[in-house]
């Protein structure tokens, strides 16, 4: 009897995890549609992208291999010209060498709510953050 109860709980936990993962994928797919439309509109409006810079956990600024638009005022999140969603806080590394060479960024699945769970107060719908960048040109 005990084996059945624990295997039932394990199966329930697996189902919840699967549902959460599917929900996350769906959210990211919807967010990606917004980002793709933003990149096209920014290019159409002639809003020039800029080389993206990241900050290490220690606070040092480093160059990256991406170009795009910062969408948060504190420049911690950006959208690349490639349509990637980039979090611009990176682990520290080899100090001076990292600052000279820069870092390679990997896109992360975009959320529909920027800053969810963050403590810095800059939270909101992704669409609003993207619209703010577009509004700078209008």
C-alpha positions as CSV (number, residue, x, y, z in Angstrom):
1,X,0.0,0.0,0.0
2,X,2.8,2.4,0.9
3,X,4.5,1.8,-2.5
4,X,1.3,2.7,-4.3
5,X,0.8,6.0,-2.4
6,X,4.4,7.1,-3.0
7,X,4.3,6.1,-6.7
8,X,1.0,8.0,-7.1
9,X,2.5,11.1,-5.5
10,X,5.5,10.8,-7.8
11,X,3.3,10.5,-10.8
12,X,1.3,13.6,-9.7
13,X,4.5,15.6,-9.3
14,X,5.7,14.5,-12.7
15,X,2.4,15.6,-14.3
16,X,2.6,19.0,-12.5
17,X,6.1,19.5,-13.7
18,X,5.1,18.6,-17.3
19,X,2.2,21.0,-17.2
20,X,4.5,23.8,-15.8
21,X,7.0,23.1,-18.5
22,X,4.4,23.2,-21.3
23,X,3.0,26.4,-19.8
24,X,6.4,28.0,-19.8
25,X,7.0,27.0,-23.5
26,X,3.7,28.4,-24.5
27,X,4.4,31.7,-22.7
28,X,7.8,31.9,-24.4
29,X,6.3,31.2,-27.8
30,X,3.8,34.1,-27.3
31,X,6.6,36.4,-26.0
32,X,8.8,35.5,-29.0
33,X,6.0,36.7,-31.4
34,X,6.1,40.1,-29.6
35,X,9.9,40.2,-29.9
36,X,9.9,39.3,-33.5
37,X,7.4,42.1,-34.3
38,X,9.4,44.5,-32.2
39,X,12.6,43.8,-34.1
40,X,10.9,44.3,-37.4
41,X,9.3,47.5,-36.2
42,X,12.5,48.9,-34.7
43,X,14.3,48.3,-38.0
44,X,11.5,49.8,-40.0
45,X,11.5,52.9,-37.8
46,X,15.3,53.2,-38.0
47,X,15.9,52.7,-34.3
48,X,19.6,51.9,-34.3
49,X,20.7,48.9,-32.3
50,X,23.8,49.2,-30.2
51,X,26.5,46.9,-29.0
52,X,25.2,45.2,-25.9
53,X,27.2,45.3,-22.7
54,X,26.8,43.0,-19.7
55,X,27.6,43.3,-16.1
56,X,29.3,40.6,-14.1
57,X,28.0,39.6,-10.7
58,X,30.9,41.6,-9.3
59,X,29.7,44.7,-11.2
60,X,32.3,44.9,-13.9
61,X,31.0,45.9,-17.3
62,X,32.0,43.6,-20.2
63,X,31.3,43.8,-23.9
64,X,29.3,41.0,-25.5
65,X,29.0,39.4,-28.9
66,X,25.5,40.8,-29.5
67,X,23.9,44.0,-30.8
68,X,20.4,45.1,-29.9
69,X,18.2,47.3,-27.8
70,X,18.1,47.5,-24.0
71,X,14.5,47.2,-22.8
72,X,15.1,47.8,-19.0
73,X,16.2,51.1,-17.7
74,X,19.0,49.5,-15.8
75,X,20.2,47.8,-19.0
76,X,20.0,44.3,-17.4
77,X,17.8,42.9,-20.2
78,X,17.9,43.4,-24.0
79,X,16.5,42.1,-27.2
80,X,19.1,41.3,-29.9
81,X,18.8,42.1,-33.6
82,X,18.6,38.3,-33.9
83,X,15.4,38.2,-31.9
84,X,17.1,36.8,-28.8
85,X,16.1,37.8,-25.3
86,X,19.2,38.4,-23.3
87,X,19.7,38.7,-19.6
88,X,22.8,40.9,-19.2
89,X,24.1,39.8,-15.9
90,X,26.8,37.2,-16.3
91,X,29.1,35.3,-14.0
92,X,32.5,36.8,-13.3
93,X,35.4,35.2,-14.8
94,X,39.0,35.9,-15.6
95,X,38.7,39.6,-14.8
96,X,40.7,41.8,-17.1
97,X,40.8,39.1,-19.8
98,X,37.0,38.8,-19.8
99,X,36.6,42.5,-20.0
100,X,39.0,42.7,-23.0
101,X,37.6,39.7,-24.9
102,X,34.0,40.1,-23.8
103,X,31.4,37.4,-23.3
104,X,29.2,35.3,-25.5
105,X,25.6,35.6,-24.7
106,X,23.0,32.9,-25.0
107,X,19.4,33.8,-25.5
108,X,17.0,32.8,-22.8
109,X,13.3,31.9,-23.2
110,X,11.5,35.2,-23.1
111,X,8.7,35.8,-20.5
112,X,5.5,37.7,-21.1
113,X,6.2,39.5,-17.7
114,X,9.6,41.2,-17.4
115,X,11.1,41.2,-14.0
116,X,8.7,38.7,-12.5
117,X,9.9,37.9,-9.0
118,X,12.6,40.6,-9.1
119,X,13.2,43.0,-6.3
120,X,14.2,46.1,-8.2
121,X,10.7,47.4,-9.0
122,X,10.9,47.4,-12.8
123,X,8.3,44.8,-13.6
124,X,5.6,44.7,-16.3
125,X,4.3,43.3,-19.5
126,X,6.9,42.6,-22.1
127,X,4.8,44.5,-24.6
128,X,5.1,47.6,-22.5
129,X,8.9,47.4,-22.3
130,X,9.1,46.9,-26.1
131,X,6.7,49.8,-26.8
132,X,8.8,52.1,-24.6
133,X,11.8,51.5,-26.9
134,X,9.7,52.1,-30.0
135,X,8.2,55.3,-28.5
136,X,11.7,56.8,-28.2
137,X,11.7,57.2,-32.0
138,X,8.2,58.6,-32.4
